[in-house]
Amino acid sequence: MTATTHPRSAHFFQTVVAPTVDEFLANDQSIRRGFLAAIVLSHMADYWAADEGHRDAFGIRTSVAEACPAFQLVWDVADAAKHQNLTQRADTRTVTHAGQVRAPAATFGSFLFGEVPFGAAGSPVKVQQDDGRTAFLAPAIRASVEEWKRRLS
């Protein structure tokens, strides 16, 4: 499947997804930008479904998550941003509420001199998953972008 067979998806990716993701990756301490990057990556499935002439965005998201397990985290973060508490598909969720997405603030004495770039306000956005593990959002965003690029190529 290529960008020529999925023109709306390719256009959305180029004009919305790529710049939104770039903004988050340039400031991966921003929860707002992290939520937005997750939302637009998740919405790629809606555009893909439209390009294929059907409405099964759920099936497409599931397919992307199977090919790229990091996308499940991105999908859940996007849904949590929209709905706050997630009650459907609890058996496959990694996250069940928006409060699990955090960007801990740096506190005085929490870093060695020179460890954090000048002007850095805190640490990258982290997601406390339901199973107790913590994941950084940026690597999941990067992996999901690469999967969508693969599908568009």
N, C-alpha and C positions, 0 to 999 in steps of 0.2 A: 504494500500500500504506500502510495507516495503523496506528496503535497499536491500533485496534479489531480489525484482522485479524491482528495480531501481539501478542497480549496478554502472552505470556511475555517476549517481547523488550522490550516497553515497560516491564514491571515490573522486569526485570533492569537495564535502562538507568537507570531512576529510582532504584532502591534500591542498586545496586552501581556501575554505570559512572560516573554523574554525580558521586557523592561521592568516588570514588576518583580520578577525573580532577581534580576540584577540589582535592583534597589535594596532588596532584603539582604542579598549576599554581601553588598557593600557595607551594610550595617546590621549584622546578624544578631545584634542585641535588641532589636526593635520587635516587640511582640506584634505591634500593628502591622509592620511590613511582613513579618512571618505568617500571620494569619492571612493577609492578602495574597501572598505567594502561594500558600496552600490552597486557598479558594480558587484562584485562577487555574492552577494545575488540575484541580479536581474538575473544574468546569470544562476542561479540554474534552472530557468524555461526552458532554452534552453536544459540543460542536462536532465531534467525531460521529456520534449517532445521527445527527442531522445530515452530515455529509453522506452517510450510508443509507439515508432514507427511512430510518426507524427511530423509535423512542427509547431504546434499551440502553440508556446511559449507565444504569446499574451493572448490566452485563459487561459493558466496556470497562468500567472501573474495576470490576472483579478480574477481568482478563489482564489489565495493566498491573494490578496488585500481585497476580500470580507470576507474571514475568519479572516484576520488580517489587519484591516484598517491602521495600522502603515506602512505596506508594501507599500502602495501607495506613501507615502513620500519617502521611500527608492528607489522605482522604479523611481520616478520623479528625485531624486537627481542623480541616475545613468545615466538616459537619459540626464540630463542637463550637466553632466560631459563629456559625449560623444559628444553631439550636440551643446552645448553652449546655443542656443535659441530653445525653444520648441514651435512649432506652431501646431502640430497635437494633437488631443484629448484635446483641450483647456478646454472643459467642464468638464473633469474629473481630470485635473492636479491640484496639490497643489503648484507646482513650475513651472515657465516657463523660467527661465534662470539660468545659473551657478552662477551668481553674487549674488544670493539670499542665497548662502551657505557661511557662514562666521564664523570666529573664532576671535572675538574681542580681541585685545591685552589688556593686563593689563596695566594700567597707574599708575604712582606714586600716591598714596593716594586713589586708587579706592577700596582697600580692607583693612579691619582691620588687625592688627598684628595677625598672627596665623590663619587667615581665609583661606589663600591659602597655599598649601604645598610648602616647600622650593623648589625653582627651577621652579615653575610653571610660564609659560610665558604669560598665558592669560586664557580665559574662554573656556569652551567646545564649539565645533562646533554647531552653531545655523543655523536654516533655516527660513528665512523670507518668509512665505507662501503668495500666491496671495491674500488670503482673509484678510491679515493684521496680522494674528496671527504669533507668533514666536514659533518654536519647537526646542528642542534639538535633535540632530541627534542620539546620543547614545541610548536613550530609544527605538527609532524606529528600530534601528539596532538589539537591544536585542530581541524585540518582533518578528521581522522577523526571526531571528535565531531560536527562539522557535517554530515558525510555521513550518519552514522547518524540524526541528528535529521531530516534531509531525508527519509530513508526511512521514518521513523516518523510523519511529518506527513501 
